Amino acid sequence: MRIRRGDYERIRSVLERADPEGPLTAREIVQILEDHDEEFDSAHRVATVLGRRAETGEVEVIRDQPYRYRFADGNN
């Protein structure tokens, strides 16, 4: 799966506008993206994009069932 430049920024900007409460699953994020007319291939793609950003500390992955994602600065 090839991650396109700008995927993270698209996710981040929509979530900032939506201002959801608490950490979200990838599936919940996809639903918010769709509600804001942003299309993503799948929850798996969202999880991959955010998981890669977790390596740099920009996103926190909460390893629950299912995984949840939160931006490191507390905004999501």
N, C-alpha and C positions, 0 to 999 in steps of 0.2 A: 504494500500500500504506500503510495507516494503522498507525502504530506505537502500540500501546496502552501506556498508563501502566503501569509495573510489569514490562514485558517484560525490560528489562535486569536488574532486581533478581532476577527469577526465574532467568534464566540464571546470573547471578553466584552466587546462593545455592546452586544445584545444583552448580556447578563447585567451589565451596568445599568442599562436602560430599564430592564425588567425588575431589577432590585429584588430578587427572590430572598426568602428567609432561609438561612442555614445552608449547609452543604447539599449538593444535588448529585443524583445518579446521572450517568451518561444519557440514559433514556429520558429523564426529566429535562436535561439540557436540550436534547433534540426537540422535545415538545415545545420548549420555550423558543428555540430558534425558528421552528415552523410557525409558531404563533406570531412571530415578527418577520415573516416572509423571507427567512434565510433557510436555504436547504443544505442539508448535510447528507452524505450517503447513508450513514448509519450511526447508531450509538457506539459501535466499535471504533469508528473513525474519530468521534469526539473523545473517547477514552484514550486513543492512541495520541492524539494531539495534546491532550492535557497531561497524559503520562510522561510524554517527552519534556514538557515544561516543568514537571515535578523534579526532573533531574537537575534543573537549574535553580530550584527553590521558588519558582514563581507560583506554583500550584501545590497544594497539599492533597495527597491522596489518603483518604480514610479507608483503610483496608477492612471494611465490614462486608457483609453480604446484603446487598450488592455494594461494590465500591462506591464511594461518594467523593466528590471533588469540591475543593474550596480554594479560592485565590489566597496566596500567602499573606497579602496585605489585609485580609479580612473582608474585602469587597467581593461579593458574587451575587 
